[in-house]
Amino acid sequence: MFDSTLALMTTGYAWLPDSRRRTGGKPVRTRLLGKDTVALHGPEAVRFFYDERHIHRHGALPTPVLDTLFGRGAVHTLDGPDHRTRKGLFMALLKDRGGLHSLAEHLDAQWERARDRWAHRDQLVLFEESGLLLTRAICDWSGLPLDDRAAEETARDLIAMVDGFASAGPRHLRARRARSRQEARIAERVEAVRRGTRTAPDGSVLKAVAAHRDADGNPLDPHTAAVEVLNVIRPTVAVTWFLTFAAHALHRWPEHRKLLADGDAPYARAFAHEVRRFYPFAPFVGGLAVTDLHWDGEDIPAGTMVLLDLYGQNHDPQLWPQPYTFDPTRFLGREPDRDILVPQGGGDPAAHHRCPGEDVTLTVLETLAPRLAALRYDVPDQDLRIPLGRMPTAPRSGFIMTSAR
């Protein structure tokens, strides 16, 4: 088998769906980074992939991804009781309705602050402004408030971590340096909270992580604690991509603007789901075969890298009628099956590796997309193409707005 690493890096989101078409819909067998790899697709594959008897995560994530996106020692690298205990920390923080309501209030406050600032500017780039807005909101909510200068620096670092994880060269180096800076800053804060020289609000992410004990009964070392604080903050700021996509959708299909702006809550949730389904975010997730496996006529030897197709599944015509039509009404009156809509993975977040921050993503979009729809602004000529060869991708221009008011 040829190694497909270069093909993946150059074709991006299209690589796995194109490879699957060439196999006639069968699992894709290849090599990535020199490792035997098989890629699976579909709801049954989701259930197979998230069964810990089949796939584990320890040792699966390449070093470049750990050193940029997730961090060494992160919950994403654990399995079994270690994973469940650490995951419980995130479930308590990110699934609590009261906590999500509080986050929405922080988002509202930061939106109003940003809108006042935008009213005095001729032009802004929504991608950049969204990153700053979300950084301020999530850091305040997490017990790590920032002054203006620190907020701007932190926003740049958090965006860099996400932007550089699937790249080589300068983007990747920026992501590594950004993670190192933020891990060091937050580790110091964790140690100060433990010493009692600084306080953290009750119920905050900072206080919960500083007090957390893993399955062995020991507290997290300061570095790992910082990694896990960042694993709340960074994914929330990554919703910058979805919020920019929401603006792109409202520009291309303005008929959705009025229902959102009028405060139709069910429509806002349906719109949020469709933004996550339609636009490219994570191309796939991966793990390692625990033992010799068999799937869809294919033998999968122990230790094989197993990928689960996300972008392709979210555009599969057998699962989604007219998958390349942006249509929020497909989610009106129903919540999507967790193993069919998989922009951030599948499975049960309480028991499996599915991202527990999906409710945070939905909270951000349900809170801010209606405010974006109600905002008056002009969209000058610009390059709004979304290149699928770049991961993660976004409108090339970042979505420039003028006369925002």
Secondary structure, DSSP 8 states (H G I E B T S, - for coil): --B-HHHHHHHGGGHHHHHHHHTTTS-EEEEETTEEEEEE-SHHHHHHHT-TTTEE-TTTS-HHHIIIII-TT-GGG--HHHHHHHHHHHHHHHS-HHHHHHHHHHHHHHHHHHHHHHTT-SEEEHHHHHHHHHHHHHHHHHT----HHHHHHHHHHHHHHHHTTT--THHHHHHHHHHHHHHHHHHHHHHHHHHTSS---TT-HHHHHHH-B-TTS-B--HHHHHHHHHHHHHHHHTHHHHHHHHHHHHHH-GGGHHHHHTT-HHHHHHHHHHHHHHS----EEEEEESS-EEETTEEE-TT-EEEEESTTGGG-TTTSSSTTS--GGGGTTS---TTT--TT--S-TTTSSS-TTHHHHHHHHHHHHHHHHH---B--S------TTSSS---TT--EEES--
